[in-house]
Amino acid sequence: MAVVSTVKLSELEGAKRIDPEFYRSDILDMKAVISKSKFNVFKLSKIIKKGYRVVYWSTNILSPDERCGNDVYFLQATNIEGSFPFINVNNMGYVWRRDWEQYPEGRINRGELLIEVKGKAEKVALVPNDFPLNTLVSGTLYKFTVKKSIEPEYILIFFLTKFGKGFRDRLKTNTLISFVNKRDLYNIPVVLPPPEFRQQIQKLYNEAYGEFKKSHDLYCQAENLLLGALGLENFEPKCELVYTNMASNASRFHRMDAEYFQPLCSNLIKHLSAKVRLEPLSKFLLGFKKGVEVGTENYQEGGKPFLRVSNLSTSGFVERDMKYIDEELYNQLKDEYEIKNGDFLLTKDATPGIAYVVKESTDGIISSGILRLNINEKEIDKEYLALCINSIIGRLQVERDIGGSVIMHWKPEQIKKLQIPILPSTTQQEIASLIRQSHKARKKAKDLLEEAKKEVEKAIEGEVN
C-alpha cells in the first residue's frame, strides 16, 4: 500500500531536497509534535560548544605485528555497540603515534558525544569518564561537546528516541554510503525539557552504563578464567614471515594457500594438547541445521525479524540493518527456523565463528548463514563451549579454515573438526555462571536505556496532549 506525504512548494525550496525519504509522513508528524511542545526546542548548533570531524590522509589500522609501545587507539563506528550507545574498548585498533601528532583535533575528549555521519550513519555514543585518552576518532564520527549547562547524557538519549533517530535518518544522502553534512546535522531540532527532568534521564543513563561495565567485566572474568586454566593468559599470537610444510599436507588438507599453514594455529593446538584433552566439536554434536534464505524480494520495512549474521554477536542480537518479513511467511517458517530459548547458534558465513546461546525466546527467523547446533549437554556445558569458540582458541582455528574471496565461508566438515579443550566440569560451570551473570547485567542496561528513551518520548508527547 502506498504511503503519500504532501508538502508545500516553499518547504521544498527551503530544504533544497525533493527526495521522498526527506518528506516521510512519520517525520513530518514528529516535526509537528515538537513544534507544539511547551518545552524549549533548539537547533543542535545552539547547544554545541565545540564540534569537529577529522579527515585523515594515509592513516592505516596497524596489524599486531606492526604495533609499537607508543602507538595510540583508533576509535571507529564499529567499536560502538550495535544496540547500545556504548564503546567496546577491547575491539579498538591502533594507528601510528605520528598520526596522533599530525591530527590533534582527532584526539578523544571524555564527555564528547559521537554521531556517525558516514557509512551507515546510525550510531551514537558518549565518551565515558574512564575512557583511554590516547585515542584518535575516525572521520566517520562527528565529535562534539555540549554547553556546560546541558547534560550530554540527555542529548544522547534524545538521539536514541524515535524523534532523534528520525531527524538523523532523514538527513542521510547517497544510497550506497550514507553521509550527513555538518550544516544539516547542526539544524537538527533538539527538545530540552527542564533541568530536573534531564537530570533524571542522566541518572538512568549512568545506571545503564554501570550495568554495561559490569556485564563487560563479568565476561572478561569468564574469559580470563578460561585462558588462565589453559595457560594462555600471556599468549600473544605472532605471524611468522617464513615457514615450511610438507607437500603431503597440501594433498591431505586440499589446501595450498600459505595462510592455512601459518604455524600460528598449530602452535596453539600443540600448547593446548600439552595441557588438557582436546576433542573435536563433532563429539558434542547431536545434529545441526542451518537457517533459511527468504530472498530479498520478501524483505519489508516492518513485520517479523529476519536475523542475519550481521545481527548476531557474542553478546546476543544487535539491531543493525534489520530486515523483516511478513506474518504469513513467518508462520510458514517458524516451526523449523524460529529462535528458541537455549538454542546454540553459530555463524558460518560472512563473519564465521560467532557463537551464542540464546537466553530467551524471541520472534525471529535465522538466515542460512547461521547454524543451530544441537549440543549434548551431558558431555559439555553450552556456555563454556560458546566461550571457547569465541575466544582466541576458536578464532585462530576459524581464521585458518575459512575460504572465499568475497564472502567468507566456514564449511560444516571444518566446523565438526574444531578442537575444543576440555576442562573439569566444575570449571566449566563456574565459567558458564559468569557468562549468565554478564548477560543479566547487559539486559538490565538495555532495559534502563529503554526506560530512559520512553520517558523522554512520553514527556515530549505528553506536553502536546
TAURUR-V534056 format. One record per residue. N is the residue number from 1. SS is DSSP state (H for helix, E for strand, L for the rest). NEAR is the number of other ideal C-beta (glycine too) atoms within 10 Angstrom. D_LAST is the distance of its C-alpha to the last C-alpha in whole Angstrom. Layout:
BEGIN
n->{N & N}
ss->{SS & SS}
near->{NEAR & NEAR}
d_last->{D_LAST & D_LAST}
END
This chain:
BEGIN
n->{1 & 2 & 3 & 4 & 5 & 6 & 7 & 8 & 9 & 10 & 11 & 12 & 13 & 14 & 15 & 16 & 17 & 18 & 19 & 20 & 21 & 22 & 23 & 24 & 25 & 26 & 27 & 28 & 29 & 30 & 31 & 32 & 33 & 34 & 35 & 36 & 37 & 38 & 39 & 40 & 41 & 42 & 43 & 44 & 45 & 46 & 47 & 48 & 49 & 50 & 51 & 52 & 53 & 54 & 55 & 56 & 57 & 58 & 59 & 60 & 61 & 62 & 63 & 64 & 65 & 66 & 67 & 68 & 69 & 70 & 71 & 72 & 73 & 74 & 75 & 76 & 77 & 78 & 79 & 80 & 81 & 82 & 83 & 84 & 85 & 86 & 87 & 88 & 89 & 90 & 91 & 92 & 93 & 94 & 95 & 96 & 97 & 98 & 99 & 100 & 101 & 102 & 103 & 104 & 105 & 106 & 107 & 108 & 109 & 110 & 111 & 112 & 113 & 114 & 115 & 116 & 117 & 118 & 119 & 120 & 121 & 122 & 123 & 124 & 125 & 126 & 127 & 128 & 129 & 130 & 131 & 132 & 133 & 134 & 135 & 136 & 137 & 138 & 139 & 140 & 141 & 142 & 143 & 144 & 145 & 146 & 147 & 148 & 149 & 150 & 151 & 152 & 153 & 154 & 155 & 156 & 157 & 158 & 159 & 160 & 161 & 162 & 163 & 164 & 165 & 166 & 167 & 168 & 169 & 170 & 171 & 172 & 173 & 174 & 175 & 176 & 177 & 178 & 179 & 180 & 181 & 182 & 183 & 184 & 185 & 186 & 187 & 188 & 189 & 190 & 191 & 192 & 193 & 194 & 195 & 196 & 197 & 198 & 199 & 200 & 201 & 202 & 203 & 204 & 205 & 206 & 207 & 208 & 209 & 210 & 211 & 212 & 213 & 214 & 215 & 216 & 217 & 218 & 219 & 220 & 221 & 222 & 223 & 224 & 225 & 226 & 227 & 228 & 229 & 230 & 231 & 232 & 233 & 234 & 235 & 236 & 237 & 238 & 239 & 240 & 241 & 242 & 243 & 244 & 245 & 246 & 247 & 248 & 249 & 250 & 251 & 252 & 253 & 254 & 255 & 256 & 257 & 258 & 259 & 260 & 261 & 262 & 263 & 264 & 265 & 266 & 267 & 268 & 269 & 270 & 271 & 272 & 273 & 274 & 275 & 276 & 277 & 278 & 279 & 280 & 281 & 282 & 283 & 284 & 285 & 286 & 287 & 288 & 289 & 290 & 291 & 292 & 293 & 294 & 295 & 296 & 297 & 298 & 299 & 300 & 301 & 302 & 303 & 304 & 305 & 306 & 307 & 308 & 309 & 310 & 311 & 312 & 313 & 314 & 315 & 316 & 317 & 318 & 319 & 320 & 321 & 322 & 323 & 324 & 325 & 326 & 327 & 328 & 329 & 330 & 331 & 332 & 333 & 334 & 335 & 336 & 337 & 338 & 339 & 340 & 341 & 342 & 343 & 344 & 345 & 346 & 347 & 348 & 349 & 350 & 351 & 352 & 353 & 354 & 355 & 356 & 357 & 358 & 359 & 360 & 361 & 362 & 363 & 364 & 365 & 366 & 367 & 368 & 369 & 370 & 371 & 372 & 373 & 374 & 375 & 376 & 377 & 378 & 379 & 380 & 381 & 382 & 383 & 384 & 385 & 386 & 387 & 388 & 389 & 390 & 391 & 392 & 393 & 394 & 395 & 396 & 397 & 398 & 399 & 400 & 401 & 402 & 403 & 404 & 405 & 406 & 407 & 408 & 409 & 410 & 411 & 412 & 413 & 414 & 415 & 416 & 417 & 418 & 419 & 420 & 421 & 422 & 423 & 424 & 425 & 426 & 427 & 428 & 429 & 430 & 431 & 432 & 433 & 434 & 435 & 436 & 437 & 438 & 439 & 440 & 441 & 442 & 443 & 444 & 445 & 446 & 447 & 448 & 449 & 450 & 451 & 452 & 453 & 454 & 455 & 456 & 457 & 458 & 459 & 460 & 461 & 462 & 463 & 464 & 465}
ss->{L & L & L & L & L & L & L & L & H & H & H & H & H & H & H & L & L & L & L & H & H & H & H & L & H & H & H & H & H & H & H & H & H & H & H & L & L & L & L & E & E & E & E & H & H & H & H & E & E & E & E & E & L & L & L & L & L & L & L & L & L & L & L & L & L & L & L & L & L & L & L & E & E & E & E & L & H & H & H & E & L & L & L & L & L & L & E & L & H & H & H & L & E & E & E & L & H & H & H & H & H & H & L & H & H & H & E & L & L & L & L & L & E & E & E & E & L & E & E & L & L & L & L & E & E & E & L & L & L & L & L & L & L & L & E & E & E & L & L & L & E & E & E & E & E & E & L & L & L & L & L & H & H & H & H & H & H & H & H & H & L & H & H & H & H & H & H & H & H & L & L & L & E & L & L & L & L & E & E & L & L & H & H & H & H & H & L & L & E & E & E & E & L & L & H & H & H & H & H & H & H & H & H & H & H & H & H & H & H & H & H & H & H & H & H & H & H & H & H & H & H & H & H & H & H & H & H & H & H & L & L & L & L & L & L & L & L & L & L & L & L & L & L & L & L & L & H & H & H & H & H & H & H & L & L & L & L & H & H & H & H & L & H & H & H & H & H & H & H & H & H & H & H & H & H & L & E & E & E & E & H & H & H & H & E & E & E & E & E & E & L & L & L & L & L & H & H & H & L & E & L & L & L & E & E & E & E & L & H & H & H & E & E & L & L & E & E & L & L & L & L & L & E & E & E & L & H & H & H & H & H & H & H & H & H & H & H & E & L & L & L & L & L & E & E & E & E & L & E & L & L & L & L & L & E & E & E & L & L & L & L & L & L & L & E & E & L & L & L & E & E & E & E & E & E & L & L & L & L & L & L & H & H & H & H & H & H & H & H & H & L & H & H & H & H & H & H & H & H & H & H & L & E & L & L & L & L & L & E & L & L & H & H & H & H & H & L & L & E & E & E & E & L & L & H & H & H & H & H & H & H & H & H & H & H & H & H & H & H & H & H & H & H & H & H & H & H & H & H & H & H & H & H & H & H & H & H & H & H & H & H & H & H & H & L}
near->{2 & 3 & 9 & 6 & 13 & 7 & 13 & 8 & 7 & 8 & 12 & 13 & 10 & 9 & 15 & 8 & 16 & 10 & 9 & 12 & 13 & 20 & 17 & 15 & 12 & 11 & 18 & 17 & 11 & 22 & 14 & 10 & 17 & 18 & 10 & 12 & 18 & 10 & 14 & 11 & 15 & 14 & 12 & 23 & 15 & 12 & 17 & 19 & 10 & 12 & 18 & 14 & 20 & 19 & 8 & 16 & 7 & 7 & 18 & 12 & 12 & 15 & 10 & 10 & 10 & 12 & 13 & 9 & 5 & 10 & 18 & 23 & 19 & 23 & 28 & 18 & 21 & 17 & 22 & 20 & 21 & 19 & 16 & 21 & 22 & 20 & 22 & 17 & 15 & 10 & 12 & 17 & 17 & 20 & 23 & 19 & 14 & 12 & 20 & 19 & 9 & 14 & 18 & 9 & 11 & 25 & 16 & 20 & 14 & 13 & 14 & 21 & 23 & 25 & 25 & 22 & 22 & 19 & 16 & 14 & 22 & 18 & 22 & 22 & 23 & 22 & 21 & 15 & 8 & 9 & 17 & 12 & 11 & 13 & 22 & 24 & 26 & 24 & 16 & 22 & 25 & 24 & 23 & 22 & 19 & 21 & 11 & 6 & 9 & 18 & 18 & 19 & 23 & 25 & 22 & 23 & 27 & 26 & 23 & 19 & 20 & 15 & 24 & 25 & 16 & 16 & 23 & 20 & 16 & 22 & 20 & 19 & 15 & 9 & 7 & 4 & 12 & 17 & 14 & 20 & 14 & 13 & 9 & 20 & 21 & 15 & 14 & 20 & 16 & 23 & 20 & 20 & 20 & 10 & 13 & 7 & 15 & 21 & 13 & 17 & 23 & 18 & 14 & 21 & 23 & 13 & 16 & 24 & 21 & 14 & 20 & 24 & 15 & 17 & 23 & 20 & 14 & 20 & 22 & 13 & 16 & 23 & 20 & 14 & 17 & 25 & 17 & 11 & 18 & 20 & 13 & 20 & 12 & 7 & 15 & 7 & 15 & 10 & 12 & 10 & 6 & 4 & 12 & 6 & 15 & 9 & 8 & 8 & 12 & 14 & 10 & 9 & 14 & 7 & 15 & 12 & 9 & 9 & 13 & 18 & 19 & 18 & 14 & 16 & 20 & 14 & 15 & 21 & 16 & 10 & 14 & 19 & 12 & 8 & 13 & 15 & 10 & 13 & 15 & 13 & 23 & 14 & 12 & 20 & 16 & 10 & 9 & 18 & 12 & 17 & 23 & 16 & 12 & 20 & 9 & 7 & 6 & 14 & 14 & 13 & 8 & 9 & 17 & 20 & 20 & 25 & 24 & 21 & 20 & 17 & 22 & 24 & 18 & 15 & 20 & 20 & 19 & 16 & 10 & 16 & 11 & 17 & 19 & 16 & 21 & 14 & 9 & 9 & 17 & 20 & 11 & 14 & 17 & 15 & 7 & 12 & 22 & 17 & 21 & 11 & 10 & 12 & 19 & 22 & 21 & 25 & 25 & 25 & 19 & 18 & 17 & 25 & 22 & 20 & 22 & 22 & 23 & 18 & 17 & 11 & 12 & 14 & 12 & 20 & 23 & 27 & 22 & 15 & 22 & 25 & 20 & 19 & 21 & 13 & 21 & 12 & 13 & 6 & 14 & 20 & 21 & 21 & 24 & 23 & 25 & 24 & 26 & 24 & 23 & 22 & 19 & 17 & 23 & 23 & 16 & 20 & 23 & 22 & 17 & 19 & 22 & 19 & 14 & 11 & 5 & 6 & 11 & 19 & 15 & 24 & 13 & 12 & 9 & 19 & 23 & 13 & 13 & 21 & 17 & 23 & 21 & 17 & 21 & 10 & 12 & 8 & 15 & 21 & 13 & 18 & 24 & 19 & 14 & 22 & 24 & 14 & 17 & 21 & 20 & 15 & 19 & 23 & 15 & 17 & 24 & 17 & 12 & 20 & 24 & 13 & 15 & 25 & 21 & 11 & 17 & 25 & 18 & 11 & 19 & 23 & 15 & 10 & 15 & 13 & 7}
d_last->{30 & 29 & 26 & 26 & 24 & 24 & 24 & 26 & 30 & 29 & 26 & 29 & 31 & 29 & 29 & 32 & 31 & 32 & 31 & 29 & 28 & 26 & 24 & 23 & 20 & 18 & 19 & 18 & 14 & 14 & 15 & 13 & 10 & 11 & 13 & 9 & 9 & 10 & 13 & 16 & 17 & 21 & 23 & 25 & 28 & 27 & 27 & 30 & 33 & 35 & 35 & 38 & 39 & 43 & 45 & 48 & 51 & 54 & 52 & 52 & 51 & 54 & 56 & 57 & 60 & 60 & 58 & 59 & 59 & 57 & 54 & 51 & 48 & 46 & 42 & 41 & 38 & 39 & 39 & 36 & 35 & 33 & 30 & 30 & 30 & 33 & 37 & 40 & 43 & 45 & 45 & 45 & 48 & 50 & 52 & 55 & 55 & 56 & 52 & 51 & 53 & 53 & 49 & 48 & 44 & 44 & 44 & 41 & 40 & 38 & 34 & 34 & 31 & 32 & 31 & 33 & 34 & 37 & 37 & 35 & 32 & 30 & 31 & 29 & 31 & 31 & 35 & 36 & 38 & 41 & 41 & 45 & 45 & 48 & 45 & 45 & 42 & 42 & 41 & 39 & 36 & 35 & 35 & 33 & 33 & 30 & 30 & 31 & 28 & 26 & 26 & 27 & 26 & 22 & 23 & 25 & 22 & 19 & 22 & 22 & 18 & 18 & 17 & 20 & 22 & 21 & 21 & 25 & 26 & 25 & 28 & 31 & 34 & 37 & 37 & 40 & 39 & 35 & 35 & 32 & 34 & 33 & 32 & 29 & 28 & 28 & 26 & 23 & 20 & 19 & 16 & 17 & 15 & 18 & 21 & 21 & 18 & 20 & 23 & 22 & 21 & 25 & 26 & 25 & 26 & 30 & 30 & 29 & 32 & 34 & 34 & 35 & 38 & 39 & 39 & 41 & 43 & 44 & 45 & 47 & 49 & 49 & 51 & 53 & 54 & 55 & 57 & 59 & 60 & 61 & 63 & 60 & 58 & 60 & 61 & 60 & 61 & 63 & 64 & 67 & 68 & 72 & 73 & 75 & 75 & 77 & 77 & 77 & 74 & 73 & 74 & 73 & 69 & 69 & 68 & 69 & 67 & 67 & 64 & 64 & 68 & 66 & 67 & 64 & 63 & 67 & 67 & 64 & 65 & 69 & 67 & 65 & 68 & 70 & 67 & 66 & 66 & 65 & 64 & 62 & 59 & 60 & 62 & 58 & 57 & 57 & 56 & 53 & 51 & 49 & 46 & 45 & 45 & 42 & 43 & 41 & 40 & 38 & 36 & 32 & 29 & 27 & 29 & 31 & 33 & 36 & 37 & 40 & 42 & 40 & 37 & 39 & 40 & 43 & 39 & 38 & 35 & 34 & 31 & 33 & 33 & 32 & 34 & 32 & 34 & 33 & 33 & 37 & 39 & 37 & 38 & 42 & 42 & 40 & 44 & 46 & 43 & 40 & 40 & 40 & 40 & 44 & 44 & 47 & 45 & 48 & 47 & 50 & 49 & 48 & 47 & 50 & 50 & 47 & 47 & 44 & 44 & 41 & 39 & 37 & 36 & 34 & 33 & 35 & 39 & 41 & 43 & 47 & 47 & 46 & 48 & 48 & 51 & 52 & 53 & 56 & 55 & 58 & 59 & 56 & 53 & 50 & 48 & 52 & 53 & 49 & 50 & 53 & 52 & 49 & 52 & 55 & 57 & 55 & 54 & 57 & 59 & 56 & 56 & 60 & 60 & 57 & 58 & 56 & 56 & 53 & 51 & 52 & 54 & 55 & 57 & 57 & 61 & 60 & 57 & 60 & 62 & 59 & 61 & 59 & 61 & 61 & 61 & 61 & 59 & 58 & 57 & 55 & 53 & 52 & 51 & 49 & 47 & 46 & 45 & 43 & 41 & 40 & 38 & 37 & 36 & 34 & 32 & 31 & 30 & 28 & 26 & 25 & 24 & 22 & 20 & 20 & 18 & 16 & 15 & 14 & 12 & 10 & 10 & 9 & 7 & 5 & 6 & 4 & 0}
END
